[in-house]
């Protein structure tokens, strides 16, 4: 029984420190991604978006048996997109809820991957090259997922 308790304690992640700079640059928007005035739009669907620079990500199809592979693939999509946006001077980037639709990636897990990858990028050497990162949602399940995830990964600062 003691090893179970130790394992559970070790698996608990340490809380991340609040950062007003990050909180000012990261947000959630529910609506039409094509209506946003951003330097880059990242979408896993197709190339029929209008306006803005586009980056296409490979689909991270979620299968319970290969959850870690799917997580790595999805994190790679976000990481590469953030790198490209910074490299090309986009300044701002909007992400759709990648892979949470017909590809079956659970919304809560996907929002955590998106937020954690974005936080790590913003903490890195090129993080200051992006002034805005917007997670665009449409379905209620995605809105709720980001509502739960973002305060954990980007905790509010005390006023």
Secondary structure, 3 states (H helix, E strand, C coil): CHHHHHHHHHHCCCCCCCCHHHHHHEEEEECCHHHCCCCEEEECCCCCCCCCEEEECCCCCCCHHHHHHHHHHHHHHHHHHHHHHHHCCCCEEEECCCCCCCCCCCHHHHHHHHHHHHHHHHHCCCHHHCCEEEEEECCHHHHHHHHHHHHHHCCCCCC
